[in-house]
Amino acid sequence: MSNKKTYVPILKWKPGERAALEYLDDTLKTSATPVVQMIMPKPKAPKKTKPGEPPVKDKTIAEKMEEVIESGKDQIVLFAKEVDLIWGKGKLYFDLGLQDFTLRQEGYEYIIESGQKMGLNLVPVLSLSFDQSLQTAIIESAKKAGKGLCIRLYRSNLNDEKLKWTIDDLLKTHDIRPEQVDILVDFQITDEKCKDITSISKSVPHLEKWRTYTLASGSFPENLTKCELGENFIPRHEWKYWKANKALQSGMRTPDFSDYTIQHPIHNEAVMSFTPSASIRYTVDDYWLIMRGQQGKYEQYPANAQLITKHKDYFGKGYSFGDNYIFEKGSDLTGKPGNATNWLVVGVNHHLTCAVRQIADLDEKK
């Protein structure tokens, strides 16, 4: 068990987040282990018709669902190849809990097997809420691949008096040892309870035996509607709580740090469908700097980028891929402004860089 801390960002496996991971500096990738969540794709929008043409008949709910399932299967088939291209051979957790239940078992088995053939270090994430047949399929496939297993515990699991019994039964039934398992405790929404990491740790059975132990939560809001146009600050509570407790926990195992980067912890596809504001999310130390723009006004991105480059909290264009992008856009107010996905790449990439370096700085100060 190493004392060096690893950053464990939780990301959706979508184009913006994938690009943010791909553009992370290679020297920093060894200090991060992403948790990627594969989500169901959206149904394709009806084909637009030209004036005078009859409207295209909308698909039935059953037809849309069949289309989405097929797209989900395609994502699973491509996953290992995309990881190899974007992340390489470094350790990466993958979670299919947000996929349609009909795809989960075959999805886990296919990804584990394909990852093994490609020499990837893919670790499946198992939830105690999965049914026994799915748990068995994941664990048996993981044992064959030899990369271990990640068990994701939520707030409700820690409040369950039978948690130790449930975990012990799982380990015994499948003949696996805690040393082969990574524990991810995910509180999702950061609140006051996340302050007391000592109490949280005491609720985790066999705390000292797990291969790794990680604590996750996120405090980024669901949207930016409460932010004023221009400069705003949002506290990074999860980072402040982890940083404060890490120094105080002498003698007890301290968790690795995990967050949801610049995204809200609870996935809500309906919210994701809204037209975003032309806002830039910029991670600093204990807070996020938000340069809020108007909804759909993409031409405001360069001006907001310029404001960040002149801000006292700007890290400089050489800090990360995202910082260089901000500098370039802020230096050319008449050029292409970029779209919401481009700026998500920028914000996430900068956040990943910042979090890895913050953790490394704390380790050096020991």
Backbone torsions as a table, in degrees:
resi	resn	phi	psi	omega
1	MET	NA	115.0	-176.9
2	SER	-83.8	146.1	175.4
3	ASN	-82.6	-14.4	178.5
4	LYS	-71.1	129.8	-175.0
5	LYS	-89.4	142.9	179.2
6	THR	-110.3	142.2	175.5
7	TYR	-87.9	132.5	-175.9
8	VAL	-123.7	82.1	179.8
9	PRO	-75.3	142.0	177.2
10	ILE	-104.1	121.4	-172.9
11	LEU	-134.0	153.3	170.8
12	LYS	-86.5	146.0	-178.6
13	TRP	-85.6	71.9	179.5
14	LYS	-123.7	164.3	-173.3
15	PRO	-51.7	-44.1	-178.0
16	GLY	-62.6	-48.6	-179.3
17	GLU	-68.3	-36.1	178.4
18	ARG	-62.4	-44.8	180.0
19	ALA	-65.2	-37.3	178.7
20	ALA	-61.7	-39.6	176.8
21	LEU	-68.0	-43.3	-177.2
22	GLU	-61.3	-38.3	-175.8
23	TYR	-87.8	0.9	174.5
24	LEU	-65.9	136.3	-178.7
25	ASP	-56.0	135.1	-176.7
26	ASP	-58.4	-31.2	-179.3
27	THR	-69.7	-17.8	-179.6
28	LEU	-96.7	-19.9	-176.2
29	LYS	-63.6	-29.1	-179.4
30	THR	-71.0	-13.6	-179.8
31	SER	-104.5	12.8	179.8
32	ALA	-133.9	144.2	174.2
33	THR	-130.9	97.6	-176.0
34	PRO	-70.6	148.3	166.3
35	VAL	-106.0	113.9	-179.1
36	VAL	-108.1	132.0	-179.0
37	GLN	-108.4	120.4	178.9
38	MET	-87.3	125.0	-177.7
39	ILE	-111.7	160.5	-179.6
40	MET	-69.8	136.6	177.5
41	PRO	-70.0	160.8	177.7
42	LYS	-81.3	152.9	172.0
43	PRO	-63.3	147.6	179.3
44	LYS	-68.1	140.4	179.1
45	ALA	-68.1	147.4	178.3
46	PRO	-57.9	143.7	-179.7
47	LYS	-65.2	132.1	179.0
48	LYS	-76.0	140.2	179.8
49	THR	-107.7	156.0	177.9
50	LYS	-80.5	158.0	178.2
51	PRO	-55.4	133.6	179.8
52	GLY	94.1	-18.3	177.9
53	GLU	-83.1	148.4	177.9
54	PRO	-67.9	143.7	-179.9
55	PRO	-63.4	147.0	177.8
56	VAL	-75.0	130.9	179.7
57	LYS	-65.4	128.5	-178.9
58	ASP	-69.2	147.8	179.9
59	LYS	-74.6	152.8	177.0
60	THR	-72.9	165.2	178.0
61	ILE	-59.0	-40.7	179.4
62	ALA	-63.5	-40.6	179.5
63	GLU	-67.2	-39.7	178.1
64	LYS	-65.0	-41.3	-179.4
65	MET	-64.9	-41.0	178.1
66	GLU	-62.2	-39.4	178.7
67	GLU	-64.5	-42.7	179.9
68	VAL	-64.8	-42.2	179.1
69	ILE	-61.2	-43.1	179.2
70	GLU	-63.7	-39.4	177.1
71	SER	-66.0	-37.0	176.8
72	GLY	-62.9	-39.6	177.1
73	LYS	-63.2	-40.0	178.9
74	ASP	-62.7	-39.8	177.8
75	GLN	-59.9	-43.2	-178.7
76	ILE	-64.1	-43.4	-179.2
77	VAL	-62.3	-37.0	-176.6
78	LEU	-85.6	-12.4	-168.1
79	PHE	-56.8	-53.1	-176.2
80	ALA	-60.8	-40.5	178.9
81	LYS	-64.3	-38.9	179.1
82	GLU	-67.2	-40.1	178.1
83	VAL	-62.3	-43.6	-179.8
84	ASP	-60.1	-39.8	-179.4
85	LEU	-72.7	-41.3	-171.3
86	ILE	-89.5	-41.4	-172.4
87	TRP	-114.4	-23.9	179.1
88	GLY	79.9	-145.0	-172.7
89	LYS	-92.7	3.5	179.6
90	GLY	-69.2	159.8	-178.2
91	LYS	-65.8	137.7	179.3
92	LEU	-149.5	132.0	175.5
93	TYR	-90.2	143.1	174.4
94	PHE	-131.7	137.7	-173.6
95	ASP	-127.4	122.8	179.0
96	LEU	-103.5	18.4	-177.8
97	GLY	-63.8	-21.3	178.0
98	LEU	-95.6	1.1	175.5
99	GLN	-80.7	159.4	174.2
100	ASP	-58.3	139.5	-174.2
101	PHE	-60.4	-24.5	-179.6
102	THR	-71.0	-16.3	-176.8
103	LEU	-102.2	-11.4	-168.0
104	ARG	-66.7	-51.9	-173.8
105	GLN	-63.1	-53.2	179.3
106	GLU	-63.4	-33.0	179.3
107	GLY	-63.8	-49.1	178.1
108	TYR	-60.2	-47.0	-177.5
109	GLU	-62.4	-42.6	-178.1
110	TYR	-66.4	-45.2	-177.9
111	ILE	-65.4	-42.7	178.9
112	ILE	-61.3	-45.9	-178.4
113	GLU	-66.8	-44.8	-178.8
114	SER	-68.1	-36.4	176.8
115	GLY	-64.5	-38.4	178.8
116	GLN	-64.3	-43.2	-180.0
117	LYS	-62.9	-31.1	-177.7
118	MET	-91.7	-0.1	179.1
119	GLY	74.0	26.4	-179.7
120	LEU	-87.8	158.6	179.1
121	ASN	-105.0	69.6	-177.7
122	LEU	-96.9	125.8	-178.5
123	VAL	-115.9	119.0	-179.4
124	PRO	-73.4	145.9	178.2
125	VAL	-103.0	125.5	-177.8
126	LEU	-113.4	134.7	174.9
127	SER	-105.3	143.4	178.5
128	LEU	-67.6	-12.5	177.7
129	SER	-82.2	-12.3	176.6
130	PHE	-64.6	147.1	177.6
131	ASP	-70.0	163.0	-172.0
132	GLN	-61.9	-36.8	-179.1
133	SER	-65.1	-38.9	178.2
134	LEU	-69.9	-41.9	177.3
135	GLN	-58.4	-44.6	-179.6
136	THR	-62.1	-44.6	-179.2
137	ALA	-62.0	-43.0	-179.6
138	ILE	-64.4	-48.1	-175.3
139	ILE	-66.6	-44.2	-179.2
140	GLU	-65.2	-39.1	176.5
141	SER	-66.1	-40.2	179.6
142	ALA	-65.1	-38.1	179.2
143	LYS	-63.4	-39.0	179.3
144	LYS	-66.1	-38.5	-178.0
145	ALA	-75.1	-28.4	176.1
146	GLY	75.3	19.4	179.5
147	LYS	-101.1	-0.2	179.0
148	GLY	91.5	-170.6	-172.6
149	LEU	-144.9	148.0	173.7
150	CYS	-116.6	127.2	174.6
151	ILE	-103.9	123.7	-178.5
152	ARG	-100.1	114.3	179.6
153	LEU	-102.3	134.7	177.7
154	TYR	-104.3	174.5	-179.7
155	ARG	-52.1	-43.6	-178.5
156	SER	-63.8	-33.6	178.4
157	ASN	-65.1	-41.4	-179.2
158	LEU	-67.8	-24.2	178.4
159	ASN	-86.0	-3.1	-178.3
160	ASP	-86.0	120.6	-179.4
161	GLU	-63.9	-21.5	-177.9
162	LYS	-93.5	10.3	-175.0
163	LEU	-57.7	-48.6	-178.6
164	LYS	-60.1	-43.7	179.3
165	TRP	-62.3	-43.8	-178.9
166	THR	-61.4	-44.8	-179.6
167	ILE	-68.6	-44.4	179.2
168	ASP	-59.9	-40.9	179.0
169	ASP	-64.5	-40.1	178.9
170	LEU	-63.2	-45.5	-179.3
171	LEU	-64.5	-44.4	-177.7
172	LYS	-68.0	-43.3	-178.1
173	THR	-59.5	-37.9	-174.8
174	HIS	-105.9	8.2	175.1
175	ASP	53.2	54.8	175.8
176	ILE	-124.6	151.2	-177.9
177	ARG	-104.9	150.7	177.9
178	PRO	-54.6	-31.8	-179.8
179	GLU	-64.6	-13.7	177.6
180	GLN	-97.5	1.7	-170.7
181	VAL	-121.7	137.2	171.5
182	ASP	-98.3	134.7	178.4
183	ILE	-106.1	123.3	175.4
184	LEU	-114.7	110.6	176.4
185	VAL	-94.1	114.8	-173.2
186	ASP	-115.3	105.8	177.5
187	PHE	-83.3	-8.0	-177.4
188	GLN	59.5	-89.7	-178.9
189	ILE	-78.0	125.0	176.6
190	THR	-72.4	126.3	175.8
191	ASP	-140.9	-170.1	-176.1
192	GLU	-60.5	-31.1	-179.2
193	LYS	-64.8	-24.8	-179.4
194	CYS	-72.7	-12.6	177.4
195	LYS	-66.0	-39.1	-172.4
196	ASP	-90.1	77.0	-177.9
197	ILE	-66.7	-28.9	178.8
198	THR	-61.2	-47.2	179.3
199	SER	-65.2	-39.1	177.8
200	ILE	-60.7	-46.1	-178.2
201	SER	-62.4	-38.0	179.7
202	LYS	-66.2	-20.4	179.7
203	SER	-83.5	-8.4	-178.0
204	VAL	-91.4	115.6	178.9
205	PRO	-60.6	145.0	175.1
206	HIS	55.2	40.6	-172.0
207	LEU	-49.4	-44.7	-173.2
208	GLU	-78.9	-9.0	-172.2
209	LYS	-95.7	-22.4	-174.5
210	TRP	-64.9	150.5	179.7
211	ARG	-59.6	-45.5	172.1
212	THR	-141.0	159.5	178.6
213	TYR	-137.1	123.2	-174.4
214	THR	-130.7	141.8	176.6
215	LEU	-118.1	126.8	-176.2
216	ALA	-123.1	145.9	167.4
217	SER	-168.9	170.9	-179.6
218	GLY	-147.8	144.0	-179.6
219	SER	-120.3	7.7	178.1
220	PHE	-70.2	135.1	-175.4
221	PRO	-68.4	162.9	-179.3
222	GLU	-64.3	-33.9	177.3
223	ASN	-152.3	179.0	-175.4
224	LEU	-107.1	22.7	-175.5
225	THR	-65.5	-23.3	179.1
226	LYS	-85.7	-4.5	178.4
227	CYS	-87.0	141.9	175.2
228	GLU	-79.3	158.8	173.4
229	LEU	-62.0	135.6	-177.4
230	GLY	99.3	-144.2	-170.8
231	GLU	-81.0	131.5	176.9
232	ASN	-140.8	159.3	177.8
233	PHE	-131.9	131.1	178.3
234	ILE	-123.0	124.4	-177.1
235	PRO	-65.0	141.6	172.8
236	ARG	-94.5	77.1	-173.4
237	HIS	-60.4	-41.5	-176.5
238	GLU	-61.1	-37.9	178.4
239	TRP	-69.7	-43.0	-179.9
240	LYS	-63.1	-42.0	-179.4
241	TYR	-66.2	-45.0	-178.1
242	TRP	-65.5	-43.4	-178.3
243	LYS	-63.4	-41.4	-179.4
244	ALA	-68.2	-43.4	-177.6
245	ASN	-73.8	-31.3	-177.9
246	LYS	-58.4	-37.0	-177.7
247	ALA	-77.5	-21.2	-174.2
248	LEU	-92.5	-20.6	-172.4
249	GLN	-84.7	77.6	176.9
250	SER	-82.3	131.3	177.1
251	GLY	89.2	-22.6	179.9
252	MET	-105.4	144.7	179.4
253	ARG	-61.4	130.3	178.9
254	THR	-101.6	142.5	-176.6
255	PRO	-77.7	157.3	167.0
256	ASP	-70.5	156.3	-177.0
257	PHE	-90.0	135.2	178.4
258	SER	-140.2	140.4	176.0
259	ASP	-146.7	-176.7	-179.4
260	TYR	-105.7	26.4	-179.2
261	THR	52.8	-122.7	-177.5
262	ILE	-106.2	29.6	-178.9
263	GLN	-120.2	153.8	175.1
264	HIS	-70.2	141.6	-174.9
265	PRO	-66.0	-28.9	-175.8
266	ILE	-94.7	121.0	-179.4
267	HIS	-73.8	127.1	178.2
268	ASN	-139.4	101.4	-175.1
269	GLU	-63.7	-30.0	179.7
270	ALA	-63.7	-41.0	178.2
271	VAL	-66.4	-37.5	-178.0
272	MET	-65.0	-18.2	-175.8
273	SER	-82.8	-14.9	-179.1
274	PHE	-70.3	148.7	175.6
275	THR	-67.9	121.8	-175.9
276	PRO	-76.8	161.8	173.9
277	SER	-81.2	159.8	179.7
278	ALA	-81.4	64.7	-174.6
279	SER	-111.7	149.6	177.7
280	ILE	-114.2	128.9	-179.7
281	ARG	-103.8	117.4	-172.1
282	TYR	-127.1	116.7	-178.0
283	THR	-79.2	132.5	177.9
284	VAL	-114.8	-117.2	180.0
285	ASP	-102.8	-80.0	-178.7
286	ASP	-97.8	12.0	-177.5
287	TYR	-155.5	169.4	172.0
288	TRP	-105.8	134.1	171.6
289	LEU	-91.2	121.6	-179.1
290	ILE	-113.1	120.3	170.4
291	MET	-98.9	100.6	-171.7
292	ARG	-85.6	129.0	173.7
293	GLY	-111.8	-175.0	-179.6
294	GLN	-88.9	156.2	-177.8
295	GLN	-64.0	126.2	175.7
296	GLY	75.4	-1.5	-178.3
297	LYS	-91.2	71.5	-174.9
298	TYR	-61.0	-24.8	-180.0
299	GLU	-65.4	-11.3	179.0
300	GLN	-83.5	-12.8	-179.0
301	TYR	-56.5	-50.1	-178.0
302	PRO	-60.2	-38.5	179.7
303	ALA	-65.4	-40.7	177.0
304	ASN	-66.6	-35.5	176.3
305	ALA	-63.3	-41.9	179.1
306	GLN	-62.6	-39.5	178.2
307	LEU	-61.5	-38.9	179.2
308	ILE	-67.1	-41.5	-178.5
309	THR	-63.4	-23.1	179.2
310	LYS	-96.5	-1.4	-176.4
311	HIS	-81.7	149.0	179.7
312	LYS	-62.4	-22.7	-177.6
313	ASP	-90.4	-1.2	-179.6
314	TYR	-68.6	133.5	-174.7
315	PHE	-85.2	-11.7	-179.4
316	GLY	103.3	151.0	-173.2
317	LYS	-65.9	-22.2	-179.2
318	GLY	-87.0	1.6	-174.4
319	TYR	-71.5	-41.1	-177.8
320	SER	-159.7	171.3	173.8
321	PHE	-56.5	-45.8	-178.8
322	GLY	-60.9	-40.3	-179.8
323	ASP	-66.6	-37.2	177.5
324	ASN	-66.1	-39.1	178.0
325	TYR	-62.6	-43.2	177.9
326	ILE	-59.7	-44.1	-179.5
327	PHE	-62.8	-45.3	-177.4
328	GLU	-65.0	-43.4	179.6
329	LYS	-69.3	-37.1	179.0
330	GLY	-70.3	-17.7	-179.7
331	SER	-91.5	-7.0	-177.5
332	ASP	-138.9	84.7	-174.8
333	LEU	-70.2	-13.9	-178.6
334	THR	-102.0	-2.4	-179.0
335	GLY	-80.3	-175.0	178.1
336	LYS	-63.6	130.4	-173.4
337	PRO	-79.3	-17.7	-172.7
338	GLY	84.9	162.9	-179.5
339	ASN	-113.8	-176.4	-175.6
340	ALA	-60.5	-38.8	179.3
341	THR	-65.8	-42.5	177.5
342	ASN	-56.5	-43.9	-176.3
343	TRP	-77.9	-22.2	170.7
344	LEU	-68.4	-42.5	175.3
345	VAL	-55.2	-47.2	-178.4
346	VAL	-59.9	-50.8	-177.0
347	GLY	-65.2	-42.6	-179.3
348	VAL	-69.4	-43.4	-179.5
349	ASN	-61.2	-43.5	177.1
350	HIS	-63.8	-41.3	-179.6
351	HIS	-62.5	-45.7	178.7
352	LEU	-57.7	-45.8	179.6
353	THR	-61.0	-45.9	-178.2
354	CYS	-62.9	-47.5	-177.0
355	ALA	-63.7	-44.4	178.4
356	VAL	-59.0	-44.7	-177.2
357	ARG	-71.9	-34.3	177.2
358	GLN	-62.6	-44.5	-179.7
359	ILE	-65.7	-42.0	178.7
360	ALA	-62.8	-38.2	178.4
361	ASP	-62.8	-40.3	179.0
362	LEU	-65.6	-40.8	178.9
363	ASP	-61.8	-38.6	-178.6
364	GLU	-69.2	-26.5	-176.8
365	LYS	-83.2	-4.2	-179.1
366	LYS	-62.6	NA	NA
